[in-house]
Amino acid sequence: MAKKGLIFLMNEMPQGDDSFIVRKVFRFIPPFSVPVKTIIELTLHKNNICVLSFYEHDKGTDKTKYRIRSNFGAGHTLAIFKACLEAYYTLDQDYALVFAAANDVGKL
C-alpha cells in the first residue's frame, strides 16, 4: 500500500505555449478512511504567483479531471485543504496564492 500523507512527486517544466515557470506535483492520501489518491498541483508563474489546483487520481481525462466532483465528507475535504496548504508552505519564496476550481455548479 502507498504511503499516506502528502508526498512530493515531481517538477513539471512548461511545454509548448504553457505560461508557467514550473509545476510542482504532489500526491495526498488521507491517513484515515478509504485511501483515495488526490493529486495537488502548484503552478508557479512569474511575479511570484502560485496557482493551486487538485483532482482525484485516475478520474476523468486531461480536459475533465478538474471538473469531476467527488462525494467526500467534511473531514476528508478538510484533510485535502490542509494538504494543499502544506504543499504551498514547502515553497522557498513568498507567493500570492490563487485557488483554481471549476465554477459550473448547477450546470452539470
C-alpha positions in Angstrom: 0.0 0.0 0.0 1.2 3.5 -0.8 2.5 5.8 2.0 -0.3 8.0 3.4 0.0 11.7 3.8 1.5 14.3 1.4 4.3 13.2 -0.9 6.2 15.3 -3.5 6.2 13.6 -6.9 7.9 15.8 -9.4 8.5 19.1 -11.0 7.0 19.6 -14.5 8.6 22.1 -16.9 6.5 24.1 -19.4 5.9 22.6 -22.8 4.7 24.3 -25.9 2.8 27.5 -25.1 2.5 26.9 -21.4 2.9 30.2 -19.5 4.1 28.9 -16.1 7.6 28.6 -14.8 7.3 25.2 -13.1 4.5 23.0 -11.8 5.1 21.1 -8.6 3.1 17.9 -8.3 2.2 16.2 -5.0 0.2 13.2 -4.1 -2.0 13.1 -1.0 -3.7 10.1 0.6 -5.5 10.8 3.9 -4.4 8.9 7.0 -8.0 7.7 7.6 -10.9 6.1 5.8 -10.7 4.8 2.2 -7.3 5.5 0.6 -8.3 8.0 -2.2 -5.3 9.5 -4.0 -5.6 13.2 -4.6 -3.1 15.0 -6.9 -2.2 18.5 -5.8 -0.6 20.9 -8.3 1.2 24.1 -7.5 1.8 26.0 -10.7 4.3 28.8 -10.3 4.1 31.9 -12.6 6.2 35.0 -12.9 5.7 37.8 -10.4 5.6 35.2 -7.6 2.0 33.9 -8.3 1.2 30.3 -7.3 -2.0 28.7 -8.7 -3.2 25.7 -6.6 -5.4 23.0 -8.0 -6.2 19.4 -7.2 -8.1 16.4 -8.6 -8.8 12.8 -7.8 -6.2 10.5 -9.3 -7.4 8.3 -12.2 -10.7 10.2 -12.6 -11.6 11.9 -15.9 -9.4 12.9 -18.8 -6.8 15.7 -19.1 -9.6 18.1 -20.0 -12.2 17.0 -17.4 -10.1 15.9 -14.4 -10.6 19.3 -12.6 -14.4 19.3 -13.1 -15.2 15.8 -11.7 -16.8 16.1 -8.3 -16.1 13.6 -5.6 -18.5 12.7 -2.8 -16.1 13.4 0.1 -17.3 14.1 3.6 -16.3 17.2 5.6 -13.3 15.5 7.3 -11.8 14.3 4.0 -12.3 17.7 2.4 -10.6 19.4 5.3 -7.7 17.0 5.1 -7.3 17.8 1.4 -7.4 21.5 2.1 -4.7 21.1 4.8 -2.5 19.1 2.5 -2.9 21.9 -0.2 -1.7 24.4 2.4 1.1 22.1 3.5 2.3 21.8 -0.1 2.1 25.6 -0.5 4.3 26.1 2.6 7.1 24.0 1.0 7.8 26.8 -1.4 11.0 28.6 -0.7 9.7 32.1 -1.5 6.6 34.2 -0.8 3.9 33.7 -3.5 0.4 35.1 -3.9 -1.8 32.0 -3.6 -4.6 31.6 -6.2 -7.0 28.7 -6.0 -8.3 27.4 -9.3 -11.5 25.5 -9.4 -14.3 24.7 -11.8 -17.1 27.3 -11.4 -20.0 25.4 -13.0 -22.2 24.4 -10.0 -25.7 23.8 -11.2 -24.7 23.4 -14.9 -23.7 19.7 -14.7 
